């Protein structure tokens, strides 16, 4: 018996009792028309309503449906990570449980991946059914992230994404890093496409995962992702550069003060040298502080380099990723 699964659908769920059955019906209709083997993995992220009971009923009627229930609410990133760990399909598709992502767009993502030989296809909600403020914040955030990571994507908040399973098998998610899957995937050199999709208004309930209060955490995770993409394999490039800047600035300031004092001493004799005191000047303290900070940053760079060598050598981590091998 062939148990091969072509695609795994990952759906994080948090208090979506009224949206689950309609979404399941739409999904199965689309997948049936595609005539491919599939599994649907619902991840109940600590729902306090009737979501889990509804999912249990759906599972009883269709064994292609799997349900993972968390003990409490761990967040959308954790839900995606649990789904990735359980997925067995060659392809993984993520979609929201609120019904705003249209399952009828799934064939479009599949066709784009096949026709363009892409590894990662993400949705782009052209006409978003959200408030103007949220759209403006999202647009600004996407612009900043694109400039910071050099991965140009217009809509990172869209959960409708399709990618090959091997892309995420070595990615460990935490914080709000699910929003940066394209960036994390780009670190291993994948081919990414963005496809316009339909965005629908929420029929029931309210957004749980899209709160503006999550913005500070997203910003911190952006800093983490930028570091991982740019300096992760060579920390000395970051810390060494900062160390050189601080140390040289300190030496220039200190040297300038010493030069001015010596100059005044030569012109004015001992009285001039003694009169031009620099010991109580803030600039001298700043000079010393910059030099000390420079030394500390240099040591941090050395430690980072040693940690990276331990990370790669002790775990036998590859420093490259092969797309295919013709032998």
C-alpha positions in Angstrom: 0.0 0.0 0.0 1.4 3.4 -1.0 1.3 5.8 1.9 3.2 8.5 0.1 1.9 12.0 0.9 2.3 14.8 -1.6 1.3 17.8 0.5 0.9 18.6 4.2 -1.4 21.4 5.2 -0.4 23.1 8.5 -3.2 25.1 10.2 -2.6 26.8 13.6 -5.8 27.2 15.6 -6.6 29.4 18.5 -10.3 29.9 19.4 -11.7 29.5 15.9 -14.7 27.2 16.6 -17.0 28.9 14.0 -14.4 28.9 11.2 -13.1 25.4 11.3 -15.8 23.4 9.6 -16.3 25.8 6.7 -12.5 25.9 6.2 -12.2 22.2 6.3 -15.0 21.8 3.7 -13.3 24.3 1.3 -9.9 22.7 1.7 -11.1 19.1 1.0 -13.1 20.3 -2.0 -9.9 22.0 -3.5 -7.7 19.0 -2.6 -10.1 16.5 -4.1 -10.1 18.4 -7.4 -6.3 18.5 -7.4 -6.4 14.7 -7.0 -3.2 14.5 -4.9 -2.5 12.7 -1.6 -2.6 15.0 1.3 -2.7 15.4 5.1 -4.2 18.2 7.0 -2.6 19.0 10.4 -4.5 21.2 12.7 -2.5 22.5 15.7 -4.7 23.6 18.5 -2.7 26.3 20.2 -4.4 26.0 23.6 -7.9 27.0 22.5 -10.4 27.7 25.3 -13.5 27.4 23.2 -15.0 24.4 21.4 -12.3 24.2 18.7 -10.7 21.0 19.8 -14.0 19.1 20.0 -14.8 20.2 16.5 -11.3 19.1 15.3 -11.8 15.8 17.0 -15.1 15.2 15.1 -13.4 16.2 11.8 -10.5 13.7 12.6 -13.0 10.9 13.2 -14.5 11.4 9.8 -11.3 11.7 7.8 -8.1 9.9 8.9 -6.1 12.3 6.6 -6.7 14.9 9.3 -4.3 15.0 12.2 -4.8 17.1 15.3 -2.1 18.3 17.7 -3.3 19.9 20.9 -1.0 22.1 23.0 -1.3 22.2 26.8 -1.6 26.0 26.7 -1.2 28.8 24.2 2.4 28.9 23.0 1.9 31.1 20.0 1.7 30.9 16.2 5.4 30.2 15.7 5.3 27.2 18.0 2.2 25.9 16.3 3.9 26.1 12.9 7.0 24.4 14.3 4.9 21.5 15.7 3.2 21.1 12.3 6.5 21.1 10.5 7.8 18.4 12.8 4.8 16.2 12.2 4.5 16.8 8.4 5.3 13.9 6.1 4.4 15.5 2.7 6.9 16.4 0.0 5.4 19.9 0.1 4.2 21.9 3.1 1.5 24.5 2.9 0.6 26.9 5.7 -2.8 28.6 6.0 -4.7 30.5 8.6 -7.7 29.0 10.4 -9.8 32.2 10.3 -10.9 31.7 6.7 -9.3 34.9 5.4 -6.9 32.9 3.2 -8.8 31.4 0.3 -8.1 27.7 -0.3 -9.0 28.2 -4.0 -5.6 29.9 -4.3 -3.7 26.7 -3.5 -3.6 25.5 -7.1 -2.2 28.9 -8.1 0.7 28.4 -5.6 1.3 24.8 -6.8 1.3 25.8 -10.5 3.7 28.7 -9.8 6.1 26.4 -8.0 6.1 23.8 -10.8 6.3 26.1 -13.7 9.1 28.3 -12.3 10.9 25.5 -10.4 10.6 27.5 -7.2 11.4 26.2 -3.7 9.2 28.6 -1.8 6.0 30.4 -2.9 4.3 32.9 -0.7 1.0 34.7 -1.0 0.6 38.4 -1.5 -2.7 39.9 -0.4 -3.3 42.6 -2.9 -6.6 43.9 -1.6 -6.4 43.4 2.2 -9.6 43.5 4.2 -8.1 45.3 7.1 -8.0 48.8 8.5 -5.9 51.5 6.8 -3.7 51.9 9.9 -2.8 48.2 9.9 -2.2 48.2 6.2 0.2 51.2 6.5 2.1 49.6 9.4 2.4 46.4 7.5 3.6 48.2 4.4 6.2 50.1 6.3 7.3 47.0 8.2 7.7 45.0 5.0 9.8 47.8 3.4 12.1 48.0 6.4 12.5 44.2 6.5 13.2 44.0 2.8 15.9 46.6 3.0 17.4 45.0 6.1 17.5 41.4 4.8 17.7 42.0 1.0 14.8 39.6 0.5 12.1 41.6 -1.3 8.6 40.4 -0.3 5.6 42.6 -0.1 3.5 40.7 2.4 5.3 38.7 5.1 2.1 38.6 7.3 0.3 36.3 4.8 0.2 32.8 6.2 -0.6 31.2 2.9 2.8 29.8 1.9 4.0 26.7 0.0 7.5 25.3 0.2 9.4 22.1 0.0 9.7 20.1 3.2 13.6 20.0 3.2 13.7 23.7 3.5 12.3 23.7 7.1 13.6 20.4 8.4 16.7 22.1 9.8 15.1 25.4 10.8 14.3 25.9 14.5 11.6 28.5 15.1 11.1 30.6 18.2 9.8 34.1 19.0 8.0 35.4 15.9 10.4 33.8 13.4 7.6 32.2 11.4 7.1 35.6 9.8 10.7 35.4 8.5 10.6 32.0 6.9 11.5 33.4 3.5 14.5 35.1 5.0 15.6 32.0 7.0 15.1 29.9 3.8 17.2 32.4 1.8 20.2 31.6 4.0 20.4 28.2 2.3 19.9 29.7 -1.2 16.3 28.9 -2.2 14.3 30.3 -5.1 11.4 32.4 -3.8 8.3 33.6 -5.7 5.4 35.8 -4.6 1.9 35.3 -5.9 -1.1 37.6 -5.7 -3.9 35.9 -3.8 -7.5 36.7 -2.6 -7.9 38.1 0.9 -11.3 37.6 2.4 -13.0 39.3 5.4 -13.2 37.4 8.6 -16.7 35.9 9.0 -16.5 35.1 12.7 -14.4 36.0 15.7 -11.4 38.4 15.8 -7.7 38.2 15.1 -5.6 36.5 17.7 -2.2 36.3 16.0 -2.2 39.7 14.2 -2.2 42.1 17.2 -0.2 45.3 16.9 1.1 44.7 20.4 3.4 42.0 18.9 5.3 44.6 17.0 8.2 45.0 19.5 8.8 41.3 19.4 8.8 41.3 15.7 11.3 44.1 15.6 13.6 42.1 18.0 13.3 39.0 15.8 14.1 41.1 12.8 17.4 42.1 14.4 18.0 38.4 15.1 17.3 37.4 11.5 19.4 40.2 10.1 22.3 39.0 12.3 21.8 35.3 11.3 21.8 36.2 7.6 24.7 38.5 7.7 27.1 37.7 10.6 26.1 34.3 11.9 28.9 32.3 10.3 31.5 35.1 11.0 30.8 37.0 14.2 34.1 38.7 14.0 33.0 40.7 11.0 30.4 42.5 13.2 32.2 42.7 16.5 35.6 43.3 15.0 34.3 46.2 12.9 32.6 47.8 16.0 35.8 47.2 18.0 38.0 48.9 15.5 35.6 51.9 15.2 35.4 52.3 19.0 39.1 51.8 19.6 40.3 54.1 16.8 37.8 56.8 17.9 39.1 56.5 21.5 42.8 56.7 20.4 42.0 59.7 18.1 40.3 61.6 20.8 42.9 60.7 23.5 45.7 61.5 21.1 44.3 64.8 20.1 44.0 65.8 23.8 47.5 64.7 24.5 48.8 66.5 21.4 47.0 69.8 22.3 48.5 69.6 25.9 52.0 69.0 24.6 51.6 71.8 22.0 50.6 74.3 24.7 53.4 73.1 26.9 56.0 73.8 24.1 54.5 77.2 23.3 53.9 78.3 26.9 56.6 76.4 28.7 56.0 74.5 31.9 53.3 77.0 33.0 51.4 76.4 29.7 51.8 72.7 30.0 50.5 72.7 33.6 47.7 75.2 32.8 46.2 73.1 30.1 44.8 70.3 32.2 43.0 67.4 30.5 42.5 65.0 33.4 39.1 66.4 34.3 37.8 66.7 30.8 34.8 64.5 29.7 36.5 63.9 26.4 39.4 62.0 28.1 36.9 59.8 29.9 35.1 59.2 26.6 38.4 58.3 25.0 39.2 55.7 27.7 35.7 54.3 27.6 35.7 53.8 23.8 39.1 52.0 24.0 37.8 49.7 26.8 34.6 49.0 24.8 36.6 48.3 21.7 38.7 45.7 23.6 35.5 44.1 25.0 33.9 43.9 21.5 37.1 42.3 20.1 36.9 39.6 22.9 33.2 39.1 22.1 34.2 38.5 18.4 36.8 36.0 19.4 34.3 34.2 21.6 31.7 34.2 18.8 34.2 32.7 16.4 35.1 29.9 18.8 31.4 29.2 19.5 30.7 29.0 15.8 33.5 26.4 15.3 32.1 24.4 18.2 28.6 24.7 16.6 29.7 23.4 13.2 32.3 20.8 14.3 30.6 19.2 17.3 27.3 18.8 15.5 28.8 18.1 12.1 26.7 20.9 10.6 27.2 21.5 6.9 28.4 24.8 5.7 26.7 24.3 2.4 23.4 22.9 1.0 23.2 20.9 -2.2 20.1 21.4 -4.4 20.8 18.3 -6.5 23.6 16.0 -7.5 24.1 14.5 -11.0 26.4 11.5 -10.6 
